[in-house]
Amino acid sequence: MNPFIDAATTMFDSMSFRPKTDLQTWMAAGRDQLAEAGRKMVAGYEEAAAMGQANMDAVIEAGDALAKGAGAVGQAVGTLTQSAIEQSMAAGQSVLAARTPDAMVTAHAALVKVNLENTYAGMVKLADVSTAASKAALAPLAARAGAVMEQINQPLMAQAR
């Protein structure tokens, strides 16, 4: 035979390129990568769904706390109003029972003083109740915001290292 053809055949036979085998290897590698990407994508969707559920739970918890706080404020307003009416009635009776103009002015001044003191005390109490209600309502939302920020920052911090 021809020495040139023999040398070329020997050279091609010694090469490691095998189209069918290499194509199968590439296809298997691509299939594995695609499966891994699918698993990561599903895990990402599950993580996002869990985060959304936790966020919704925090909103519901905040709404419950806000409703309880509104109830506490309403109860405080009712108590303060009832107390103010009772005290005003008692003071009004003392004004009406006064026999002299001096006694009437003194009783009226006492009524004004009591009303101002009660108004101030009521405002302080309402501010305290409102502040407590606001803190209770915002606590679950603040906790979720912190958790979400931590979850967002974890991959960023890992990349920075």
C-alpha positions as CSV (number, residue, x, y, z in Angstrom):
1,M,0.0,0.0,0.0
2,N,0.8,3.6,-0.1
3,P,3.1,4.7,2.8
4,F,1.4,8.2,2.9
5,I,-2.1,6.6,3.3
6,D,-0.7,4.2,5.9
7,A,0.8,7.1,7.9
8,A,-2.4,9.2,7.7
9,T,-4.5,6.2,8.8
10,T,-2.2,5.5,11.7
11,M,-2.3,9.2,12.7
12,F,-6.1,9.4,12.7
13,D,-6.4,6.1,14.5
14,S,-4.2,7.4,17.3
15,M,-6.2,10.6,17.8
16,S,-8.5,10.6,20.7
17,F,-11.3,12.4,18.9
18,R,-14.3,10.1,18.7
19,P,-17.3,12.1,17.5
20,K,-20.0,9.7,18.7
21,T,-18.4,9.2,22.2
22,D,-17.7,12.9,22.6
23,L,-21.2,13.9,21.6
24,Q,-22.7,11.5,24.1
25,T,-20.4,12.9,26.8
26,W,-21.4,16.5,26.0
27,M,-25.1,15.6,25.8
28,A,-24.9,13.9,29.2
29,A,-23.1,16.8,30.7
30,G,-25.7,19.2,29.3
31,R,-28.5,17.1,30.6
32,D,-26.9,17.0,34.1
33,Q,-26.4,20.8,34.0
34,L,-30.0,21.3,32.9
35,A,-31.3,19.1,35.7
36,E,-29.2,20.9,38.3
37,A,-30.4,24.3,37.0
38,G,-34.0,23.0,37.3
39,R,-33.4,21.8,40.9
40,K,-31.9,25.2,41.8
41,M,-34.8,27.1,40.1
42,V,-37.4,25.0,42.0
43,A,-35.5,25.6,45.2
44,G,-35.5,29.3,44.5
45,Y,-39.3,29.3,43.8
46,E,-39.9,27.3,47.0
47,E,-37.7,29.8,49.0
48,A,-39.6,32.8,47.4
49,A,-42.9,31.2,48.3
50,A,-41.8,30.5,51.9
51,M,-40.6,34.2,52.1
52,G,-43.9,35.4,50.8
53,Q,-45.8,33.2,53.3
54,A,-43.7,34.5,56.2
55,N,-44.3,38.1,55.0
56,M,-48.0,37.5,54.8
57,D,-48.0,35.9,58.3
58,A,-46.2,39.0,59.6
59,V,-48.8,41.3,58.0
60,I,-51.6,39.3,59.6
61,E,-49.9,39.4,63.0
62,A,-49.4,43.1,62.7
63,G,-53.1,43.6,61.7
64,D,-54.2,41.6,64.8
65,A,-51.9,43.7,67.0
66,L,-53.3,46.9,65.5
67,A,-56.9,45.8,66.0
68,K,-56.1,44.9,69.7
69,G,-54.4,48.3,70.0
70,A,-57.3,50.1,68.5
71,G,-59.6,48.3,71.0
72,A,-57.3,49.3,73.9
73,V,-57.4,53.0,72.7
74,G,-61.2,52.9,72.4
75,Q,-61.5,51.4,75.8
76,A,-59.2,54.1,77.3
77,V,-61.2,56.8,75.5
78,G,-64.4,55.4,76.9
79,T,-63.0,55.2,80.4
80,L,-61.7,58.7,80.3
81,T,-64.9,60.1,78.9
82,Q,-67.0,58.4,81.5
83,S,-64.7,59.7,84.3
84,A,-64.8,63.2,82.9
85,I,-68.6,63.2,82.7
86,E,-68.9,61.9,86.3
87,Q,-66.5,64.5,87.6
88,S,-68.1,67.3,85.6
89,M,-71.5,66.3,86.9
90,A,-70.3,66.4,90.5
91,A,-68.5,69.7,90.0
92,G,-71.5,71.2,88.1
93,Q,-73.8,70.2,91.0
94,S,-71.4,72.1,93.4
95,V,-71.5,75.1,91.1
96,L,-75.3,75.0,91.1
97,A,-75.4,74.5,94.9
98,A,-73.4,77.6,95.6
99,R,-75.3,80.3,97.4
100,T,-73.0,83.2,96.8
101,P,-71.3,84.5,93.7
102,D,-67.9,83.9,95.4
103,A,-68.8,80.3,96.1
104,M,-70.0,79.9,92.5
105,V,-66.7,81.3,91.1
106,T,-64.6,79.1,93.5
107,A,-66.6,76.0,92.5
108,H,-66.3,76.9,88.8
109,A,-62.6,77.5,89.1
110,A,-62.3,74.0,90.8
111,L,-64.3,72.5,87.9
112,V,-62.0,74.1,85.3
113,K,-58.9,72.9,87.2
114,V,-60.2,69.4,87.5
115,N,-61.1,69.3,83.8
116,L,-57.7,70.5,82.7
117,E,-55.9,68.1,85.0
118,N,-58.1,65.2,83.7
119,T,-57.6,66.2,80.1
120,Y,-53.8,66.2,80.5
121,A,-53.8,62.9,82.4
122,G,-56.1,61.5,79.7
123,M,-53.8,62.7,76.9
124,V,-50.8,61.1,78.6
125,K,-52.7,57.8,79.0
126,L,-53.9,57.8,75.4
127,A,-50.4,58.6,74.2
128,D,-49.0,55.6,76.2
129,V,-51.7,53.2,74.9
130,S,-51.3,54.4,71.3
131,T,-47.5,54.1,71.5
132,A,-47.7,50.6,72.9
133,A,-50.3,49.6,70.2
134,S,-48.0,51.0,67.5
135,K,-45.0,49.2,68.8
136,A,-46.9,45.9,69.0
137,A,-48.2,46.4,65.4
138,L,-44.9,47.3,63.9
139,A,-42.8,44.6,65.7
140,P,-43.7,41.7,63.3
141,L,-43.1,43.8,60.3
142,A,-39.8,45.1,61.5
143,A,-38.7,41.5,62.3
144,R,-39.7,40.4,58.8
145,A,-37.9,43.3,57.2
146,G,-34.8,42.3,59.1
147,A,-35.1,38.7,58.1
148,V,-35.6,39.6,54.4
149,M,-32.6,42.0,54.4
150,E,-30.5,39.3,56.0
151,Q,-31.6,36.8,53.4
152,I,-30.9,39.2,50.6
153,N,-27.5,40.1,52.0
154,Q,-26.3,36.5,52.5
155,P,-25.5,35.8,48.8
156,L,-24.0,39.3,48.4
157,M,-21.7,38.8,51.5
158,A,-20.7,35.3,50.1
159,Q,-19.7,36.9,46.8
160,A,-17.7,39.6,48.6
161,R,-15.5,37.0,50.3
